[in-house]
Amino acid sequence: MIIGCSIIIIACLFGFRHVGFNEDIGDLNYIPKDLKISEAKLQKISDITSKSIYTISYGNSEEQALARNSQLSQFLEKEKRKEKF
C-alpha cells in the first residue's frame, strides 16, 4: 500500500505542471449539440456581426411582462449610451 501510494505521489509531482485553468468561461458550460445548431442558425438569419444578447421578461400577466420588458429595454439603452461616452 505504501509503495503504491508513493508511486502515485511521485507521478503527481511530475504531472501537476501540466494542469491548467481554462480562462474562457464560455467553454466551461455544457451546451447541447441541438442548441448549438439552433444558435448558429439564428446568428446566420439575423446577419449581425456583433454578438447578440437575448432577454426575457416575466410577469403574472401579459401587461406586466410587457412593462418589465420596456423597463429592461430602457435600462439597456441607457447603459449602452454610457459606454459610448
C-alpha positions in Angstrom: 0.0 0.0 0.0 2.8 2.4 0.9 4.7 1.6 -2.3 1.5 2.1 -4.4 0.8 5.5 -2.8 4.4 6.5 -3.2 4.3 5.8 -6.9 1.1 7.8 -7.3 2.6 10.8 -5.3 5.8 10.7 -7.5 3.6 10.6 -10.7 1.6 13.6 -9.4 4.7 15.6 -8.8 5.7 15.2 -12.4 2.2 15.9 -13.8 1.0 18.9 -11.7 2.7 21.4 -14.0 0.6 20.3 -16.9 -2.7 21.1 -15.1 -4.2 24.4 -16.2 -7.3 26.5 -16.0 -9.5 27.3 -19.0 -9.7 31.1 -18.9 -12.6 31.2 -21.4 -15.6 30.8 -19.2 -17.9 30.2 -22.2 -16.1 26.9 -22.9 -16.8 25.7 -19.4 -20.6 25.5 -19.9 -22.2 22.4 -21.4 -24.3 23.3 -24.4 -26.2 20.5 -26.1 -25.5 20.0 -29.8 -29.0 20.8 -30.9 -28.9 24.1 -29.1 -25.5 25.0 -30.7 -27.0 24.2 -34.1 -30.1 26.4 -33.4 -27.9 29.2 -32.2 -25.8 29.0 -35.4 -29.0 29.2 -37.5 -30.2 32.1 -35.5 -26.9 34.0 -36.0 -27.0 33.2 -39.7 -30.6 34.5 -40.1 -30.0 37.7 -38.0 -26.9 38.5 -40.0 -25.5 40.6 -37.2 -21.7 40.9 -37.0 -21.6 41.5 -33.2 -22.7 39.1 -30.6 -26.4 39.3 -29.7 -27.9 39.1 -26.2 -31.5 37.8 -25.9 -33.5 38.8 -22.9 -36.8 37.5 -21.5 -39.2 39.4 -19.2 -41.6 37.5 -16.9 -44.8 38.7 -15.3 -48.1 37.5 -13.8 -49.9 38.9 -16.8 -49.0 39.9 -20.4 -49.2 43.6 -19.5 -46.8 43.1 -16.5 -44.3 41.2 -18.7 -44.5 43.9 -21.4 -44.0 46.7 -18.8 -40.9 44.9 -17.4 -39.6 44.4 -20.9 -40.0 48.1 -21.6 -38.1 48.9 -18.3 -35.4 46.5 -19.2 -35.1 47.9 -22.8 -34.8 51.5 -21.4 -32.2 50.4 -18.9 -30.1 48.6 -21.6 -30.3 51.6 -23.9 -29.2 53.9 -21.1 -26.2 51.6 -20.3 -25.3 51.4 -24.0 -25.2 55.2 -24.3 -22.9 55.4 -21.2 -20.4 53.1 -22.8 -20.1 55.3 -25.9 -19.1 58.4 -24.0 
